[in-house]
Amino acid sequence: MLKRILGIPLYIQILVSIFLAILLGQLIPQDAELFSIPVLGIYEFLGDLFLQALKMLIVPLIVSAVITSMAGLGKDHAFGRLGLKTLSYYATTSILAILTGLFLVNITEPGLKDGQPNSILKEIAAPEEEVSSKVGDRGMRDIVEIFLRMLPPNIIKAAVEGQMLGLIVFSILFGYFIVHIRKDLSKSLTNTSEAVYEVMLKITSLVMRFAPIGVFGLVAEVSVKSDLDLFLSLFKFFLTVLFALGIHLFVTMPILLSVIGRVNPFKHYRAMFPALLTSFSTASSSATLPVTMECLQHKAGVSRRISNFTTPLGATVNMDGTALYECVAVIFLIQVYGGDLSFATQMTTVVLALLTSIGVAGVPSASLVAILVILNAVGMPKEALGLLMVFDRILDMCRTSVNVFSDSCGAVIIARTEGEKTKLLS
């Protein structure tokens, strides 16, 4: 269970640290020093230390969790049924998110001014060299290679390089076939994986005690580097993305929780609040995974059998917020550069946003790479991407929170369809 320090709930501590980080980031100059140490360097150190601690947990936690879960599913012969439910949920919510973004960006038209392309926005785009340094010559080939990594030739190398999709596929196969060997060997391997999983949960609880400090460093670093003038120039686009993400987070997902899961959405928000705050500050679904799993099991009451299978998979391939952002961003750039906004172009954007949101999970600057692929497909120049780099990090934090919340809703909904009660009933 997530610990309380000095009697104050952890999520309150994290929330306060976020507000303090934003405030100090805006008040203290970027070049300020404390005892001859750059303040920005202090922020970066605190944030990186916390992020490294979370990432340290990911591989052993995912492997032990998935193997333990699959061993249980193999006994019940429930793997096929659960897998089909999980993938169906991922596809449905991602499509709903993309369509929400598509509808709003066509209504608000953030890239147009008086019905014409807003050419002024081009002047604040990041230089082409900066775009190239982020995405290089990446394209569809890199996305195809991500799917090839589902079957890594060297599982140890995959673990070292953090190729999560390959690790998850291997762990699923390993866990499933544990129950198909001699009973004494099966029991020994199952006990070992359960023991490793229990230890990882203990370490997660320890790391989370220091979450407010780490979150402060991560958010303060972003805050101090943010340029308010540039932010205001793209405010309409920012609001469009934020509003679309808000609809998915506060309208679409609660409806699914209520109608399909038959649970109280407000209780789920409260249960997942620490994970949402952590995902917002880290901008990483994978780094937030230990917190997401702990919130689901101890606060939402989802069984390990369900959460250990659905959550690691969701953190790797279920990216509702990212898919929505890709769609809005591409249509916005087409508007700014006066490109083709036909029905065919928009449907191409929808399909590619769905596919690339899954495929680029293991690629650095993932959303930018995905958007570049879509821009190439609809005939837009690479330099258009520079416009999104003004505050990509801020929107990344927001869409990651939506990704994580969708993963958690999926675990709850699937648990309810499997007959679990959870702690979220009205």
NUVEXFI-82893 format. One line per 2 residues: number of its first residue (from 1); their letters; for each residue x, y, z of C-alpha. Coordinates in steps of 0.001 Angstrom, whole numbers. Each point is the difference from the previous one (the first is absolute). Layout:
NUM> a> X Y Z ~ ...
This chain:
1> ml> 0 0 0 ~ 1282 3448 -903
3> kr> 1433 1531 3129 ~ -984 3193 1739
5> il> 2690 2303 1304 ~ -697 2178 3016
7> gi> -3670 -980 -236 ~ -436 1694 -3425
9> pl> -1191 -2277 -2839 ~ 2588 -544 -2709
11> yi> -2161 1424 -2794 ~ -389 3270 1947
13> qi> 3772 212 437 ~ 528 -547 -3737
15> lv> -2673 2541 -888 ~ 1602 2630 2239
17> si> 3437 -733 -1465 ~ -1372 520 -3535
19> fl> -1458 3404 881 ~ 3218 1045 1768
21> ai> 2069 -1149 -2972 ~ -2096 2017 -2469
23> ll> 121 3069 2241 ~ 3751 -91 675
25> gq> 735 -899 -3622 ~ -1664 3237 -1125
27> li> 1341 2220 2801 ~ 3649 -1111 50
29> pq> 2052 834 -3140 ~ 1402 -2887 -2035
31> da> 3598 1129 639 ~ -452 426 3792
33> el> 2457 -1722 2367 ~ -170 -1344 3551
35> fs> 3372 -197 1786 ~ 1671 266 -3433
37> ip> -2057 -2970 -1265 ~ -2379 708 -2921
39> vl> -3605 -297 1198 ~ -939 -1666 -3290
41> gi> 2659 -2627 693 ~ -1552 -693 3414
43> ye> -3424 -471 -1591 ~ 1439 -2340 -2623
45> fl> 1872 -2041 2614 ~ -3063 -500 2209
47> gd> -2206 -887 -2967 ~ 2497 -2345 -1635
49> lf> 688 -1792 3289 ~ -3699 -748 518
51> lq> -521 -990 -3633 ~ 3011 -2331 98
53> al> -1337 -1652 3167 ~ -3356 -644 -1673
55> km> 1605 -1327 -3168 ~ 2161 -2320 2121
57> li> -3185 -1772 1091 ~ -1595 -459 -3410
59> vp> 1696 -3130 -1393 ~ -108 -2250 3097
61> li> -3488 1246 887 ~ -1473 -594 -3463
63> vs> 1637 -3388 -492 ~ -1007 -1350 3422
65> av> -3508 1502 -212 ~ -783 -1339 -3475
67> it> 1455 -3461 704 ~ -1962 -283 3251
69> sm> -3195 1159 -1691 ~ 420 -2305 -2996
71> ag> 657 -2992 2250 ~ -3396 638 1591
73> lg> -1728 581 -3334 ~ 1516 -3174 -1418
75> kd> -1535 -2055 2791 ~ -3426 1515 -660
77> ha> 354 -206 -3811 ~ -1004 3696 -54
79> fg> 2879 1430 -2012 ~ -1786 102 -3373
81> rl> -3155 1545 1420 ~ 1880 2614 2033
83> gl> 2327 861 -2881 ~ -2931 567 -2370
85> kt> -1778 2238 2530 ~ 3163 2012 625
87> ls> 827 613 -3665 ~ -3638 844 -787
89> yy> 5 2573 2781 ~ 3275 1571 -1219
91> at> -1271 319 -3583 ~ -3371 1442 1064
93> ts> 1332 2678 2348 ~ 2764 1062 -2389
95> il> -2501 479 -2840 ~ -2329 1969 2291
97> ai> 2914 2228 1058 ~ 1107 649 -3600
99> lt> -3518 851 -1151 ~ -386 2399 2937
101> gl> 3182 1799 -1019 ~ -995 52 -3680
103> fl> -3397 1516 796 ~ 1402 2750 2228
105> vn> 2896 1038 -2256 ~ -2453 408 -2879
107> it> -2295 2111 2186 ~ 2646 2294 1551
109> ep> 2320 189 -3064 ~ 3069 1064 2058
111> gl> 2197 211 -3106 ~ -2251 2441 -1830
113> kd> -652 3712 397 ~ -3145 1424 -1606
115> gq> -335 -3229 -1959 ~ 3518 260 -1474
117> pn> 3283 -1731 997 ~ 1595 1883 2903
119> si> 3448 523 -1541 ~ 1167 1995 3056
121> lk> 241 -3262 1959 ~ 2739 -1259 -2336
123> ei> 2345 2682 1322 ~ 115 -1510 3503
125> aa> 752 -3548 -1129 ~ 3149 -1671 1253
127> pe> 2893 50 -2516 ~ 195 -2928 -2430
129> ee> 3311 -1080 1571 ~ -1742 -411 3364
131> vs> -2722 -2093 -1621 ~ 2631 -2217 -1631
133> sk> 1842 -449 3306 ~ -3237 -1283 1575
135> vg> -1273 -2333 -2710 ~ 2959 -401 -2381
137> dr> -968 -2014 -3071 ~ -2499 -2170 1811
139> gm> -3067 -1149 -1855 ~ -2366 -2920 -590
141> rd> 2950 -2415 -63 ~ 652 693 3695
143> iv> -3623 -734 852 ~ 108 -3339 -1832
145> ei> 3161 -884 1923 ~ -1822 642 3274
147> fl> -2423 -2801 -863 ~ 2939 -2268 -855
149> rm> 1304 627 3519 ~ -3015 -1873 1343
151> lp> 2187 -3090 -479 ~ 3485 1100 1116
153> pn> 2828 -2360 -1026 ~ 1788 757 3293
155> ii> -2314 441 2976 ~ 2839 1198 2266
157> ka> 920 2712 -2495 ~ -3684 979 -241
159> av> -105 421 3778 ~ 3168 2112 14
161> eg> -1306 2237 -2804 ~ -3452 291 1551
163> qm> -1840 -1583 -2945 ~ -3183 -474 2001
165> lg> -2188 -1518 -2708 ~ 2465 -2844 -552
167> li> 331 -588 3746 ~ -3767 -128 411
169> vf> -457 -2485 -2859 ~ 2750 -2232 1422
171> si> -1454 237 3522 ~ -3478 -896 -1301
173> lf> 1348 -3112 -1725 ~ 2188 -959 2974
175> gy> -2820 426 2500 ~ -2534 -1821 -2143
177> fi> 2183 -3091 -424 ~ 968 -154 3667
179> vh> -3230 -1897 660 ~ 760 -2440 -2808
181> ir> 3103 -1537 1577 ~ 514 -2385 2944
183> kd> -1998 1149 3046 ~ 2974 214 2364
185> ls> 1985 2144 -2467 ~ -3070 2086 -783
187> ks> -611 742 3676 ~ 3646 935 550
189> lt> 51 2486 -2916 ~ -3348 1489 1008
191> nt> 1144 504 3594 ~ 3213 1648 -1217
193> se> -1827 2457 -2266 ~ -2488 833 2769
195> av> 2856 616 2446 ~ 1784 2320 -2443
197> ye> -3260 1839 -608 ~ -601 506 3742
199> vm> 3525 1374 451 ~ -484 2420 -2907
201> lk> -3189 1307 1578 ~ 1898 697 3233
203> it> 2704 1896 -1895 ~ -2699 1940 -1886
205> sl> -1519 1124 3314 ~ 3440 1175 1140
207> vm> 638 1991 -3188 ~ -3452 1604 174
209> rf> 776 1467 3424 ~ 2334 2370 -1829
211> ap> -2436 699 -2859 ~ -842 3588 1080
213> ig> 3692 984 -204 ~ 523 -1687 -3368
215> vf> -3221 1415 -1445 ~ 1030 3470 1151
217> gl> 3281 -280 -1913 ~ -1640 -1300 -3190
219> va> -2748 2630 -134 ~ 2249 2895 1079
221> ev> 2422 -827 -2818 ~ -2825 183 -2561
223> sv> -1427 3160 1573 ~ 3288 1916 6
225> ks> 670 -861 -3651 ~ -3482 976 -1223
227> dl> -299 3141 -2113 ~ -3265 1774 854
229> dl> -34 2128 -3176 ~ 298 -3038 -2273
231> fl> -2589 -1785 2096 ~ -2526 2830 -554
233> sl> 663 -48 -3757 ~ -1166 -3614 -180
235> fk> -2610 304 2723 ~ -2944 -927 -2248
237> ff> 1684 -3227 -1082 ~ 974 -734 3601
239> lt> -3597 507 1171 ~ -1345 -2205 -2793
241> vl> 2263 -2887 1011 ~ -685 543 3687
243> fa> -3773 159 -488 ~ 8 -3143 -2157
245> lg> 2083 -1851 2592 ~ -2386 1289 2676
247> ih> -3039 -1373 -1829 ~ 1630 -3406 -267
249> lf> 1151 61 3626 ~ -3120 1435 1635
251> vt> -2821 -1027 -2358 ~ 838 -3025 -2157
253> mp> 1864 -2055 2614 ~ -2508 594 2857
255> il> -2829 -1089 -2336 ~ 1860 -3219 -790
257> ls> 683 -575 3709 ~ -3646 572 877
259> vi> -1690 -1815 -2881 ~ 2320 -2951 -620
261> gr> 1894 -242 3292 ~ -2991 984 2150
263> vn> 2263 1753 2511 ~ 119 3480 1512
265> pf> 2328 2149 -2206 ~ 658 2490 2817
267> kh> 1380 -2763 2204 ~ 2258 -1049 -2849
269> yr> 1364 3527 -463 ~ 811 102 3697
271> am> 1646 -3421 -108 ~ 2171 899 -2984
273> fp> 924 3559 1042 ~ 3592 -830 1067
275> al> 594 -1762 -3332 ~ -1474 2923 -1947
277> lt> 2231 2505 1775 ~ 3069 -2209 -482
279> sf> -743 -496 -3711 ~ -502 3748 -426
281> st> 3379 813 1529 ~ 2010 -2811 -1630
283> as> -1762 67 -3412 ~ 629 -3754 -145
285> ss> -2598 -2782 164 ~ 2739 -2576 561
287> at> 1641 1931 2846 ~ -3417 422 1627
289> lp> -800 -3703 -332 ~ 1056 -987 3562
291> vt> -2288 2696 1438 ~ -2875 -882 -2356
293> me> 97 -3659 1015 ~ 149 816 3692
295> cl> -2962 2394 -243 ~ -2051 -2533 -1949
297> qh> 618 -2849 2415 ~ -90 1773 3356
299> ka> -2316 2949 -645 ~ -2296 -1193 -2809
301> gv> -61 -3628 1107 ~ 836 -1568 -3384
303> sr> 1513 -3471 361 ~ 3636 -666 -846
305> ri> -1215 -2539 -2570 ~ -1578 2790 -2071
307> sn> 2194 3029 778 ~ 3290 -1862 -472
309> ft> -1066 -1008 -3503 ~ -1841 3075 -1294
311> tp> 2040 2857 1491 ~ 3506 -802 -1339
313> lg> -1500 -702 -3430 ~ -2003 3225 142
315> at> 3031 2080 969 ~ 1690 -1273 -3169
317> vn> -2719 -10 -2673 ~ -3071 1874 1301
319> md> 603 3706 -671 ~ -3356 1818 -163
321> gt> 1436 3412 851 ~ 2868 -394 -2463
323> al> -2309 -1109 -2825 ~ -2316 2961 650
325> ye> 2922 2438 55 ~ 1451 -1363 -3241
327> cv> -3316 518 -1789 ~ -515 3567 1300
329> av> 3634 952 -659 ~ 9 -1227 -3605
331> if> -3293 1709 -908 ~ 1268 3189 1711
333> li> 3209 -31 -2073 ~ -1944 -640 -3211
335> qv> -2116 3061 846 ~ 3063 2182 674
337> yg> 1803 -1048 -3192 ~ -3126 151 -2182
339> gd> 13 -3710 -817 ~ -2767 -2300 -1214
341> ls> -2766 -407 2608 ~ -2164 -2401 -2000
343> fa> -1917 -2878 1561 ~ 2568 -2472 -1380
345> tq> 2893 1872 1636 ~ -1773 136 3338
347> mt> -899 -3711 -85 ~ 3629 -806 -891
349> tv> 1028 2019 3044 ~ -2456 -1904 2216
351> vl> 1215 -3428 -1126 ~ 3690 892 244
353> al> -483 1641 3412 ~ -1492 -3273 1256
355> lt> 2797 -2158 -1440 ~ 2928 2245 898
357> si> -1189 594 3566 ~ 619 -3721 512
359> gv> 3073 -397 -2167 ~ 2248 2812 1217
361> ag> -132 -832 3719 ~ 3676 -1025 71
363> vp> 1336 2836 -2183 ~ 1633 3119 1535
365> sa> -2164 3139 -453 ~ -2788 -2448 -776
367> sl> -2895 2362 -747 ~ 2191 2241 -2195
369> va> 1132 -3009 -2029 ~ -3612 -1151 -397
371> il> -1115 3467 -1130 ~ 2892 143 -2479
373> vi> -1154 -3306 -1520 ~ -3556 1349 -388
375> ln> 1234 3314 -1452 ~ 1987 -1903 -2624
377> av> -3070 -2079 -841 ~ -2192 3076 -581
379> gm> 2665 1927 -1931 ~ 1047 2560 2634
381> pk> 3604 1262 437 ~ 2188 -1287 2840
383> ea> 707 3516 1276 ~ -3687 387 961
385> lg> 836 -2177 3000 ~ 2065 2864 1456
387> ll> -3177 1839 958 ~ -922 -2743 2464
389> mv> 3332 33 1797 ~ -702 3336 1707
391> fd> -1678 -1697 2933 ~ -194 -3672 -936
393> ri> 1186 -970 3479 ~ -2960 1695 1710
395> ld> -2563 -1720 -2223 ~ 1951 -3250 358
397> mc> -595 155 3749 ~ -3741 490 -551
399> rt> -469 -2744 -2587 ~ 2041 -2477 2053
401> sv> -2439 458 2887 ~ -2841 -877 -2382
403> nv> 1934 -3065 -1200 ~ 470 -1226 3566
405> fs> -3603 666 1007 ~ -1257 -1928 -3029
407> ds> 2229 -2944 961 ~ -1439 43 3512
409> cg> -3590 193 -1278 ~ 696 -2970 -2248
411> av> 1215 -2056 2965 ~ -3128 876 2007
413> ii> -2445 -616 -2858 ~ 1573 -3346 -891
415> ar> 79 -1006 3671 ~ -3726 760 275
417> te> -809 -2020 -3138 ~ 1914 -2857 1632
419> ge> -2300 202 3025 ~ 2270 1856 2430
421> kt> -1636 2351 2531 ~ 2858 2567 414
423> kl> -218 2885 2512 ~ -1673 2398 -2431
425> ls> -3631 -1063 209 ~ -2456 2796 759
